[in-house]
């Protein structure tokens, strides 16, 4: 069978062209309490060792291992944040709380449940090894060591580590400024009265949510009608951002003006049309340092183009090491026919089976069916080819959770 669309780029070819133009943005200092979701542009190092002192891992008694087993007087009580006023002497014990400073002279902690207490003495029947239940100074991280490496998205665990290690500010890549523009005379704003022949504009809000979750600062421009001057004004404004993402006007009809006007404004088109379904007419270009994505107007096509191209670019601009979509392994619940000309991305629901994720394709896969797509939490990648993938066949899939 002859190739139906010989001029189309493959998905991997197109993604490589995007990432080849997405250079990391400059770094800026960010207070640690504002760093959630940001991407580090250089390693953050510990200000203090962690723990900053030998500390107790248990509620119990600080002792010298050489004094046990035996009966020892309890000479002090140590609480977290209230160190002992003196060193531990031979043949002595000090009560200690979890997190308390193990006093000088002590080398072990006996948990409270392993002792018999009476008055101010404890009986310990068994020996304990030196170092038992003591967290050594710097056991987690030494002063000056890397807490969070560069090119890492800062999440809750990273925030906790940075704060615990005394890091008050981190150097992060600047958030990409992304302008989003929907085009089409048929578009009405949600809440307005819908005229005959109009549809409510949904792509802008969808794309804004997706790209904001990827770390972008969003400017959502008002939708524009199919008019050259209106396009020129809106596109010129959007081209001031780091990334311009448009939806609609990317095909070859008389009202598809976006690519034409962008070319007049100096945008160099790197590619147009990729061998994927939905989303084939996607265009990518550049003007100076601005990356430009022209996505199809059909909402599911716009969604797929955003996931496969625009979001990876936003991640790459922040310096993430692995900006491409994170595909996970799973198995099909029902068969899917393969497309001889294009890779397909099929909306599906995921569930946990005995051997991992099971993907159930949804009915209604047409690219205009955004409400049907709202029931999906996965895009199943069906590679180009002959025949079909049988039920139970292994597949790769992309999680639609907006959080990455």
Secondary structure, 3 states (H helix, E strand, C coil): CCCCCCCCECHHHHHHHHHHHCCCCCEEEEEHHHCCCCEECCCEECCCCECCCCEECCCEEEECHHHCCEEEEEEEEEECCECCCCCCCCCEEEEECCCCECCCCCCEEEEHHHCEEECCEEEECCCCCCCCCEECCCCCECCCCEEECCCCECCHHHHHHHHHCCCCEEEEECCCEEEEEEECCCEECCCCCCCCCCEECCHHHHHHHHHHHCCCEEEECCCECCCHHHHHHHHHHHCCCCEEEEECCCCCCCCCCHHHHHHHCCCEEEEECECEECCCCCEEEEECCEEEEEECCCHHHHHHHHHHHHHHHHHHHCCCCCCCCCEEEEEECCCEECCCCCEEEEEEEEEEECCEEEEEECCCCCCCCHHHHCCCCEEEEECCCCCEECCCCEEEEEECCCCC
